[in-house]
Amino acid sequence: MASTKGQISSLGRALSLLAAIALVIVLANDDVQSYLWHTRGVESGASSELAPLQTPRLSINTSLQAYERPEELAAVLDEIRALGFRLLRQRVSWSAIEPVRGEATWDTWDHIAAELASRDLQLLVYVADVPEWARREWERDNPWAPPADPSDYGRFMGVLSKRYGHVVAAYQIWDEPNIHPHWGDGTVDPAGYVELLRKATPAIRAADPGALVVAGGLAPNVESGGRNLSDVRYLQEMHRLGAAPHYDVLGIRAFGFWSGPYDRRVDPDVLNFSRAILLREELLRRGLEARPIWAIDGGWCALPPDWSGQVSPSGSDTPLVQRQRLALAIDRMRQEWPWLTWAALAHWQPDAPPDDPQWGYALLDPGGDQQAAYGTLSEALSQDIVYPGITRSVRAVRPTQNPELADLTFWGTRLWILPSDEVSPHTITARVDVQRTAQEISLPDPSGLARIAIGRPVPLESHSARFESQAPLSEAVDGFQVAAERPAWGLIKPLLLGFTAILALAILLWHDLKALCWRQAWKLTRRVWRSVPASARALVLLLALAGAGLLGSDGPVILCLGMAVLAAALDPHHALLAAVLAIPLAPVAVKVNGLQFSIAEVAVLLAIGSYLWDALIEKRLPMPRSPQTKWQIVADLGVIGLVVAGLLSASLAEYQHVAWREMRLCLLEPALLYYLLRASDDPLTGQLAAPSLLVGGALTAIYALARYPLDKGVIEAEGVRRALGFYGSPNNLALMAERLVPVALAGALWSHVRARRIAYALVTMVLLAALALTFSKGALLLGLPFGMIALGYLRGGRWRIAWALVAVGALLLAIPLLGSQRLASITDLTQGTAFLRVQLWRSAIDMIGDHPWFGVGPDGFLYYYGDYIRAGAEVEPWLSHPHNLFLAVWTRLGLSGLLAMLTLLTGAAGMILGLKRKEAVTAIGVAAGLVAATAHGMVDSFYFVPELALWLMVAVSSLSIREAEVVRVDRIA
């Protein structure tokens, strides 16, 4: 009794300690995530690689061409100059200057340039419209369409920069090329924009060598393609296509939309002020830390309460809120973003109708009265504080009554001076804050340092610095650098405390675990559980998984997942079969805490976890059964090769996020499932894998048939209603159904048990009905006929002739359907599906030519296809695979992936040809399903969809089964 009480006591303490460790991990993780949340995008400004800040750092957009009277233009420029602006962003209309090729009129801009020069004002100009003569024929009505010949644009930019280089500091190439209609009426085209850069940049640099070229001007949006593309994705595409050498500054838009400037969500799907961080991170990923970012437009809109004009697409604040948000945004930019070196956060007076919401961003209303934003920028420009980053100016230095003294105010923790390259020998005495020790600096610096630190680090706040110099400070110093170094204690503290607490708790836990015979306790629990009938145990696990996929709220889903974890851990064999059963149900999502996973992935992970737990209990890893033929070894090597090729390709992929996601879903998890099926020590588990697939397939088909009468259950295309089921596309439903029909049909014809033949026949009928209603040409004319022929051939004898006749008959029955709009396009290679497929294959071959060894990475085809799309195929620019199994593998994984897939299929083919008539009928059905999948895979998807990848691993592992037909399910133990 005492021993039992001791065991119970030790178990209670162990569970309590485990709960405490979990709580510490959760609390530490919350602290770490909070620190990362508040510091993402925040840089100290200490890096010497940063580009210098513009002085002044704030500016505005102008429409100077709208002031037709000379005195009106002069008054506006005088006020702009008095307010403190120096660099203005201004649109120049190519259409207005050169409406006829070769006939340019510069009078308006000659006058504006003269007025700017007389006031020491400069421009960032952008040209984003094209004269009618320079546009494509079908774009004649859209001035924002790109030029038909980018060389025409480059020529104009060269002439413009040569004529006005004395007042233009920077040239922005196009504006908002990632949205409609600013790149015409077709789809956006990053490659076309990069070509525009390639033509314009050399012309500008040749005519005005000191000017900066600004790229981008991207419009914030979250769309994935077509006429609009996310600014984040577009920038990534620009760099992939080689834009980096062709621009000096990245232009972005820093709009706040519907939240304040300290909304710290940094998410590609969120539009807010922090979105700028995503674009900065793209530059860092490319090694472009020194590439400055300019906010060429942005802010918050404030329309009058009685506004009756157009609705603002970015929301609207009250003037007071707008002013507060602008002030806070300027503070955040100055204190946290030394990489945002210039910002135009408002407009002076837009050249727009009075009902245009652009007026909500203006400093002056249409009548010339000041609006709320005016005061905010006026106050910000009047500050003379030096903020983090490199300031190549001494304008912020304040002279004192003593000509040898100068003061400077900076915000940060460190201050450096940047000594001039040409300075006469003398000494500067510098002091940070009055109470600190003075520092003497000899110039020129004998050590040749690019910067000289003033004093030691100080607290993060505003500080004053005083310089005493015999010569004017401007002659000795080129500028200053300030850093705002934030202590990492917010990250170190939770990690240190958490590690210490976990270590202490782990020591106590280990002490209790040594006293607790937990392995024996678990084995006893497992024996008790397995005394329950197998059907009941399986039902508990399946109901728990179903609840996780069907219930909507987090609490019940977590409860169901917990039950599923426990049931799986107690019976790994059932967990493995549940994973196989869930494969056709893969589109069903398990949603919890804002996350979403495929139910098939959840089931596979449960199976993997259950076997790992069982290995821990038994102190041995499950090892694959010895191969029965050399072809099984070949297949095993193919699976390993696919994983290795995927890891290599994903590590080199341009699009890391999607590459590792597909690596996980289509390569790693299927390979682990294959390993478990090969390693299962219970023969019935392997024998029941294919029937489990049929159960999942039958549920999918029944669901598709039940929803077929509903509009949400079909897609209407080319004159037919196509069934969807759980899937997003009828083709995906067909791809799964065609793989399962031969398995079900084999069981219906050749099972030794009458009840099973009836069950298989019912499954066959529902699968065939769902397959027919998908109207999939590949499945009905390729996959299914080849599967039937393979089924008859493998069964042997009279069945070969019978099934050949059945396949021919099926094709003959399909001939009347060729007259339908959908199926008639098969025979037309000049248009329609067949034409697009041929063009797609040509594009894929071109892609392989550029990326032969490692491919473009898992799931990378979608992002590269636009670079290779053939003429006439533009109707489908967003395809995710090349509709051919070999091209799909080669484009994604490179040559090593192709060789691995060929190895896997060779091993499968060897096992198929080695099947004998008396083998298990499920193996023959699976083999026929693999033939059907391969035939259809010549013109459609074969592998790189999670459910198809998992299915292939189950199919290949099932081919090695040599036992007779499956016996009672209840014998699984």
N, C-alpha and C positions, 0 to 999 in steps of 0.2 A: 504493500500500500504506500509506504514511504517513497519507494522508487517511483511509483505512478504519480504521486503528488509532486515529486521533484521534477519529473518530466513535464507535467502540466505547468508547473511554475516556470521552468526554463522556457517552455514554448510561449507562455504569456509575455515573459520579459523580451524574448527574441522578437515577437511580433510588435511589441511596444517600441523596441529600439529601431526596427525597420521603419515603423511609422514616423519615428523621430527623425531618422535619416532622410526620409522622403520629404518631411516638412522643412528641414534645413536646406535641402536642395531647392525646393520651391521658393523659399524666402531668398536664398542667395541668388537664384536665377532672376527673381523679380528685381532685385537691386542692380544686378548686372545689366538687365534689359533696360531699366530706367536710365542708367548711366549712358548706355549706347544710344538710347532714344534722344537724350538731351545733348549729346556730343556729335551726332552724325552730321557730317558736312562742316563741322567747326574746325578751323585750322588756326594755328597760333600766329602765323605770319613770320615765323623765324626762318623758314627755308630761304636759302639764297637763290633757289630756282624760280621763285615767284616772279611774275611780271610786275613792273612798277605800277602803282596806282596812278590813275589820271588825276590831274589837278586843274580845276576842281573835279571831284569825283561824281558830281550830280549834274544832270542836264535835262533838256526837254526836247520834244519833237516840235518842229515848226512847219508851217506852210507859207513860206515867204513869197511864193509866186502868187498867193491870193491877194496881196496888198498891191493894187494896181497903181495907186497914186504914190509918187516918190516920197512926198512928205509923210505919208502914212507908214511906209516901209521904214523910213529913217527913225520915226518916233518909236516904232516897235523895237528896232534894233538897239536904240539908245536905252530903252527900258530893260531889255534883256541883258545888255552889257552892265547896266547899273545894278541889276539884281545879283550879278556875280557869275553868270554863265560864260563859258568860253568855247565849248564845243557843242554844236547843235546838230540834231539829226534831221535831215531834210530829204524829201523825195524829189527826184528829177525825172521828168516825163520824157522818155525817148520819143513817144508818139507825137508830143507837142513840138519837139525840136526838129525832128526829121520825119515829117509825115510822108514825104516822097524820098525814095532812095537817092542819096547823094545831095539832097537839097536841105541843108540844116539852117535853122534860124536861131541865133544865140543871143539876140538883143536883150531879152528879159534877164537871162542869167549873167550876161556881162555886167549889167547894172547892179544886180544883186551881189555879184562877186566884188565889185568895186566898193559897195557899201560895207560889206563884211570886212574887207581888207583895211578900210579906214578905221575900223573899230577893233582890230586885232581879234576878230571872231573867226572861227573855223567850223567846217562842216564834216559830218559823216553823211555822205550822200548814198542813196540807194536808187537803183533803176530797176523797176519791176513791172514795166509795161513794154509792149512791143508794138511798133507801127503795123498797120494792116498789111503792108507789103512784105513784112518779114515773118508773118505767121503762116502756119499751115492752112491749106485751103478750107478745111472744116472748122478752123478756129478763128475765122475772120471776124466773128461777132464778139470775141472775148479778148480785150486788150491785155488781160493778165495771163494769157497763154504763153508758153515759152517760144522762143524763136525757132523757126524751122531749121535754120542753120546757126548753131552756136557761134560760129565765126563772125557773123554779123553783129552779135551782141559784144563779142570781144573787141571788134573794131571800134564800135561806138564808145565803149568804156575807155579804150586807149585814147581816142580823140578828146573825150571829156576830161580825163586826167591830165593830159598834156595842156589843155586850155586853162584848167582851173586848179592845177596842183598847188598854187600859192595860197589858196584858201580852203582846200580840201585836205583834211588830215587822214581820212579813211574812206574806203569805198565798200559798201555792202553789196554783195552779189545776190541779187534777187531778194524777194521777201515772201515768207510763208510758202515755200515750195512744197510743203507737206500737206496742204489742204486745197480743196476745191473752192473757188475756181482759179486759184493762184498758180496752178500748174495745168491749166486747160481743163477741158471737159472729160479727159480720159483719166486713167489711174495715175496716181503720183508715181514719180520715177526718180529715185535717188541717183541712179546711174546717169540719167539725163542731166540732173543738177550738177553732178561732179564733172561732167563734160563741159558744162557751162563755166564752172570754175577753171577748168584747164585752159579754156580759151580766153577768159577775161583776165585772169591773174597775171600772166606774162605781159599782156598789153599794158596793164596798169603799172606794173613794176618797171617796165621799160620807159614809160613816159613820165612816171613820178616815183623815182626809186625810194624816197623816204616815206611814202604813204603806207598805210596798213590796209590789208584786205580782210574784210569781215564776211564770214560765211554763216549760213543758217538763217537767222531771223525766223526761227521755227515757231509755228503756232502750237501752243499747248493743247493736246487732245489725247484721247485714250483709245482711238480706233486702231484696228489691226490691219487695215489695208483697203484697197480700192481707191476711192477718190480722196480719202483722208487716211493719214498714217500718224501714229503717235510720234511726237517729237523725239522721244527717247529712242524708239526703234529707228527712226529716220537718221538720227545722228550716228547710230551704230552702223547703219547701212552705208552712210557717207564714208566713214572711216574704213570699213571693209573694202570699199571700192576705190580707196586710194586718195581720199580728199585731203589728208593731213598736210602734205607739202604745199598745197595750193591756197592756204589761207593763214592769216596771222592771228585773228581774233574770232572767237565763236560768239555769234549774236544770239541771244535768247530773249524770251519775253517773261517778265517776272510779275505776272498778275496774281492777285490774292484770291480772286473769285469770291467764294462765299464764306471764307474763314479768315482769321487774323494772321498777322505775320509770324506769330509764334506757334502756329499750327505745325507741329513737328512731324507730321506723318510724311514719310518719304516712300511713296508707293507709285509704281507706273500707272495704276488705275485711279489715282487721286489727283485732282487739279487743285493746287494751292501754291502759296509762295515758296514753300520748301521744295517744290519740284525742281528748282534750279540745282539742287544737290545731285539729283540723278544725272544731270548733264555733266556736272563737274566730275562725278565718279566715272563716267564714260571716258573723259579725258585722262584721268589718272590711270584707268585700266590700259590705256594706249601708251602710257609713258609720257603724256603731254602735260606734265605738271606746270610747266612754264607757259603754257598757252593761256592767255587771258580770256576771260568771259566778260562780255558787255551785255547789260540788260538794256536792249534798245527800245523797249517799251514796257509798260506795266503799271501797276498800282491798283487802286480800288476806285470803282465808279460811284459817283454820287449824283443822282438825278433829282430834280426838284419834286416835291410832293405831288404837284399837279401835272407831272409829266404825262403827255398824251402821245409822245412819239413812239418810235420803235422800242421793243423790249431789249434791254441790255443782255447779251449772251453770257455775261460774267457776273450777273447780279448787280445790286445797287445798294449803297449805304446812305445814311444821312450824312450831311456835310461834316458834322462833328465827328462821327465815327470814321469817316474817310480821313479826316485830318489826323486823328489819333493813330489810325493804322499806318498811315504814311510815315509818321514820325517814328513809330516803333520799327517799321520795316527798315528805315534808314539806319537806326541804331543797330539793328541786328546785322545788316549788311556790313556796317563799319566794324563791328566788334567781333563777328564770327566768320565773315567771308572775305578774307584778303584776296581771294582768287577772283572775286567779282570787282573788277578794277574800275568800272564806269557804269553808270546807270542813268537812264532817262525814264523817270517814273511818272511822267505826266505829259500833257500836250499844252502848248501855248494857246493856240486857237486852231482847231482842225478846219481844214478846207472841206466842210461837210454841210449838208442841209441842216436846218435848225431841229429837225426831228430825229437826227442821228444820235444814238446813245454815246458816240465818241465825246460829245460835249460834257458828259459826266466825268471825264478825266481832265478836262481843260483847266488851265490856270485862270483864264479870262472867259467870260460868257460871250455870246455873240455881240452884246452891246459894249464889250470892253471892260466890264466891271470884274473886280477880283473875286475869285471863288475860294473855297476853303483850302484847296491844295496850294494856293499861292503863298499863304502865310507859312505853311509847313516848310516848303522849299526855301523860302526867304530866310527863315530861322536856321535851317540846316546849313545853308551856304555862308551864313555869318559866323559860324563856329570856326575857330582856328586851332582845333585839336588834331594832333596827328594820331591816326588809328593804326592797328596792326597791318603790316605789309611794308612794302618798299615805297617810299615817297621820294621821287627824284625831283625835289623842289625844296627851296628854303623859304617859300612864301609864308609858311606858318610861323616863322621866327618873328618875334615881336621886338623891335628895337626899344631901348630904354633911354633915359636922359643921358646916361653915360654912353658915348659912341662905341666904347670897347666892350659893352655888355649887350647880350641878347637873351631873350627868354623864349622857352618853348613849352607847350603843354602837350602831353601825350597820354593816351589811354592804353595801359598794358602792364606788363611785368618787366620787360627788357627794352633797352634803347641802344641803338648803335648809330654812329655817324658813318657816312659813306664819304671818305676823303676824295678830294678832286685829284685827277691824274696830273694836273699842272698847277702846283701850288708852291709858292716861295717858302723857304724854311722859316718857320716860326712855331710858337707854342700856343695851344688852346687849353684853357682851364675849364673843366666841365664839372657840374655838380647836379645830381638828381635829388630834388627836395632840399630844403634849406638845411635841415639838421644833418645831412649826410656829408661825408668827407669829400673834398674836392679832388679831382683827378686831372693830372697834367698830361697832355697829349702832344708829342712832337710830330710836326708835319714837315716834309713828307714822312710817312711812317716807315721806319727803317726795316720793319719786318715785311713790308709790302702787302699787308692785309687788305682785303677788299672792304672790310668794315671793322670798326673799332668799337668795342663795347664800352658803354658809359656806366660805371658803377656796377653794382650787383643786382640780382633780381629783386624786385619790389612787389608789394601786394597788387593784386589785379584791380586797379582803379585808375583815376586820373592823377597824374603827377606833373610837377613842373621841373624843367631843366633850365639851368642858367649856363651860358657860355661866355667866357671872357677871352677875347682875341684881339691882338694888335691890329690885324687887318680885318676887313669886313668878312663876316662868316661865309657869305655867299661865294667868296673867292677861294675859300679853303675846303668847303664842304659841298658835295654834289647833292646830298639829300640825307635822309634818315631811314632807318628801319626799326620798326616797333614789333615786338612779339607779345602776345597775350597767352602765356603758358599756363594752362589750367592743370591743377594737380590731379593725378590719376588715382587719388585716394578713394574716389567714389567707385572705382573698379577694383582696386587692390583690397579694400576693406572687406567687401562681401566675399571675395574669393578666399582671403586669408582666414576670416572668421569661419566661413563655411567649411573650408578644408580642415581646420582645427577641430570643429565640432564633429564633422563626419568621421575623422580619424579616431577621436575619443569614443564616439558611439560604436564605431566598427570594432574597436578593441573589446568593448563590453559585449557586443554581439557575438564576437568570436568565442569569448569565454562561455556564453550560454549555449552556442551551437555545439561546442565540444561536449557539453554535458547533455545535449539533447540528441537523441537518436532520430533525427528528422528524416533520414532516408527510410528507416524502417517504418516510421509513422506514415510517410507518404505512400510507401508500398502497401501498407495495410489499407489505407484509404482507397488506393487504386483497386485492390482486390475486392473490396466491398462494392465499389462502383461497377466493376466488371461482372459482378454477380447479377446485375440488372440485365434483362434481355437486350441484345445488341440493337434491336429496332428502337427500343425506348431511349437508349443512350444516343443513338443517331438522331432521333427526333428532337431531343433536348438541344443538341448542338445546332441543328438546322433551324429550329424555331428561334434560338438566340440570334443567329446570323440574320434571319429574316426580319426580326424585330429591329436590329441595328440598321437594316437597309430601308425599312418602311416607316419607322417612327420618326417624327419630326423634331421633337424637342431634345435638348442635350441630356437631361436627366435619364429618361428611359433608354436612350441610345447607349449611354455609358453603362447603365445597368445591364443591358443586353450584351454589350461587349465584354463586361466582366464575367457574365455567365458563360459566354462563348470561350473565353480564355480558360476558365476553370474546366469546362467540359473537354476542351481540346487537350489541355495538359494531362487530364486523367486518361485520355484515350487518343494517342497520336495517330493510330490507324484511321479512326473515324475523322479526325481533323484533316488528314491527307485526302480522303475521299470527298469530304465537304469542299475542300479547295478545288478538286477536279469538277465537282458538280457545279460550282459557282462560276466556272469559266464562261459558259454561254450567257450568264447573267451579268457580265462585267460592266455594262453601262449603268447598272443600278448603283447609286452612290450612297455611301455612309457619310452623313454630315454630322460633325460634332465640333463645338467651340469654334465655328467659323472655318473649319477645315473640311476637306472633302476627299474621300478615297473611294476607289472602286471596291465593290463588295468582293470581287474576285481577288483583288490585292489583299484585302483584309483577311480573307480565308487562307490565302497562300502564306501570309505572314504568321497567321495562327498555326498553320501546319509546321512551318519552319521553327517557330518558337517552341511548339510542343515537343518536337524531336530533340531540340537542343536541351530542353528541360529533362527529357527522358535520358539523354546522354549524361547529364550531370548526375542524375539519380543512379544510373547503372554504371557510371564511371567508364563509359566507352562510347565512342562516336559510331553512328550507323555507317556501315561501309557498303558500297555497292556490291551486289551479287557478282560472282564470277561470270564473265561473258560466256554465253553458250556458243557463240560463233565469232569469227574474226570480224564480221560486219558490225557486231555490237561494239567492239573496240573502236572501229572506225567512226561509228556514230558518236561514241563518247568523246573522242578526240575532236569531232566537229563542234560539239557543244562547248567544250573548253576553248576551242579556237574562237568561237563567236564572242565569248566573254572577254578574252584577251584582246581581240580586235576592237571590241566596243570600248574597253578601257583606254586603249591607245588613242582611238579616234576621238573619244569624248574629251580626253585631256588636251587635245590639240584643237578642239572645235572653237569656232568663232562664237557661237551662241551656247555658252556654257550651261545656262539654266535649263534650256530645253534638251540639251544633249545629255546631261546627267539624269534628267527625268526619264527620257526614253531608255537610257542605259539601265535604269532601275526597273522600269516596267516591262521592257521587251527583251532584255538580255539577262540581267542578274537574277531577278525573281523567277523567270521561267527555267533558267539553268538550275537554280536551287530546287525547284519543284521536280525537275528531271532527276536530280541527284537523290531526292527522297524516294521517288518511285523506284529508282534502281536499287536503293539501299533498304527498302522495306523488307523486314524479316518475315512478314506474313504473306504467303503466296496469294491469298484471296484478295489482298489489297490491290495487287497488280491486276488480278483478273477482273476486279470490279471497277477499275478505272474507266474503261470505255462505257459500261452501263451507267456509271455515275454521270458521265458526260451527256448521255442520252436523256437522263432525267432533267438536267438543266436545260438541254435543248428543247425538250418537250414543253417545259414551262414557258420558255421564250416563245415558242411557236403558238401555244395556246393564247398567250397574252397578245401576240400580234394579230391573231384571228379575231379575238374578242374586240380589239380596238379598230379593226379594219373599217367597220361602218362609220366610225367617227372621223371628223375632219382632222383631229389631232393625231390620229393613228396612221395617217397616210401622207404621202407627198404626191401631188398631181403634177405629172410631167409628161409631155409628148403624147397626150391623149389617153393616159391610163392613170389609175389610182394605185400607187405603189405602197405596199405595207412596210411599216417601220418597226413595230414591236418596241423593245427597249432602246433600239439603236437610233442614232441620229441620221442614218442614211439607209435606204432600202438595200443598197449593195452590201453593207456590213451584215445585215440580217441574212442575206443570201449566201455570203461567204461562209458563215457559220453553219447554216442549214445544209449546204451542199456537202460539207465535211461529215455530217452526222447521218444523212439519209442512207448511205451505203452500210453503215454500222447497224442501223435499225433494220434495214431490209435483210441483211445477212441473218440477223437473229430471227426475223419473222419467217424466213424460208427454211433455215437449217437448225434451229434450236431443237434439242432433244426432248424438251418439256413442252407440252401443249399450251399450258398457261403462259409460259414465256413467249411462245410464238404469237399468241394473241396480243400480249402486251407490246411486243416489238412491232406488230402490225399496226396497232393503234398509234404508236409513236411515229412510225413511218408515214402514216396518212396525214397527221397534223404537220409534220415537217415538210412533206411534199406540198401540202396546201399553202403553208406560209411561204415556201420557196417560190411557188408559182405566182403568188400575189406580189412578190417583189418585182416581177418582170425584169429580172436581171438577165441581160443578154449573155454575159459571161457564164453565169451559173447554168442557165437553161440550155445553151448551145455548146458549151465546152465542159464545164465542171461535171454536170450530171451525166451526160452521155459517156464521157471517159471513165467516170466512176463506175457506171454500170458495166462497161466493157471489162474493166479491171476486175470487178466482182465475179463475172462469169469466167474469166480467164483463170483467176486464182482458185476458184472452186473446181475447175477442171471438168473433163468429160463432156457430156451433152450440154452442160451449163455454158460452155464457151460459145457454142453456136447460138444457144437461146438468147444469151445476153447481147451478143453482137446484133441479132435481129431486133431485140428490144431497143438498143441504142439507135439503130437505123430507123426504126419505126418512130421513135421519139423525134428524130430530126425531121422525118417526113410530116409528122403532125405539126411541127413548128413552122413548116413552109407557109401555111395560110397566114400565120402571124407576121410574116415578113412584109405583108402589105400594110401593117400598121405603121403609124408615123414613127414609133419608137424603134421597131426592129428593122424597118426598111433602110435606116441610115447605115446599117452594117456594111452594105455592099457599095456605098458611095465613098470613094477615097478622096474626093475633091472637097468635101464638106462634111459636117456632122461629126459624130463620135469617132468614126474610123480615121478620118483626116486628122482630128485633134490628137488621137493616140499616136499616130505616126510622127507628127510634129513633136510630141512630147518625148518620144524615144530618141529622136534626133537631138533634142535639147539635153537629155540625160547623157548621151554619148559625148556631147561637147563638154558637159560638166565633168565627166570622168577624165576627159583629156586634160583639163586644168588641175584636177585633184585626183590623180590615179592611185596614189599610194595609201593615203589615209582617209580619203573621202572628205565630205564637208561636215561630218559629224552626225551622230544620231539626231534625227528629227531636223536636220539642217536643210533638207531639200527645199522645203517651203520658202526659206529665206533666200536661197541662191537661185531658184528657178527663174525669177524675174530677170536675171542677168543673161539667161540663155534662151528665153522664150522665142519661138520662131514666128515668122510672119504668118498671120491668119489665125494664130492660136491665142491671141491676146484676150479672147473671150473668157478664158479660164486661167488667170494669172496667179492664182493662189492655190496651186496643187501641192499636196504634202508628200506625194510619192510618184514615181515614174510609171506606175501601172505595169511593172514587169519585175518578177522576183529577183532576177540577176542584176538588173540595173538598179533596183532599189537597194540591194545589199552593197553593191560597188559604190554607188554615190554616197551612201551613208558611212560605210566602214572601210572603204578602200579595198585594195587588192587582197589584203590578208583576210578581211571579212568575207569576200567572195570565195576565197579558197576554203575558208572554214565552213561556209554554207554548202559548198559543193561536197566537202568531206562528209558533212552530216547527211545530206541527201543520198550520197553514194552508200553510206552505211545503211540507211533506211532501205534503199533499193535492193541491196544485197540480202537483207533480212526478208524483204517481201518476196524476192525470187526463191528464197529458201523455204518459204511456207509450203506445207504439204496439205493435201485435201483433208486429212483427218485432224488438222490443227484446230485450235479453238476458233469458233466462227467469228468471235469478236475481233481476233487478230486479222482475219481476212477482211472483215468490214472496215477496220481501221486502215488497212493497206489500201483498199479501194478509195476510202475517203482522202487519203494522202495523194493518190493519183488524181482525183478530182480537183483537189486544192492546187496541185502543181499545174494542171492544165489551165485552170482559171487564172492562176498566178502569172501566166504568160502575158495576160492583158489587164491584170488588176492587182490588188494587194494580196500578198501571200504571207508576210510575216510581221511587219512592223506596226501591228496593232496589238494591244495587250492580250486580248482574248485569242487572237490567232497565234501569237508567240507561245502562249501557254498551251494551246491546243496541240501545236506541233510537238512540244516536249512530251505531252501525254501520249500522243500517237506513236512517236518513235520508241518510247519506253514500253508501250504495249505490244510492239511487234516482237519483242523478245520472249513473250509468254508462250510456253510450249505445252502447258497443261491442258487437260480436256476441259470441256465447257464448265463454266462457273457453277459451283454447288451452292448450298444454303448460305444466305447472308449471315444467319445467326452463328455461324461457326467462326466469325471473326472474333478474336479474343486478344 
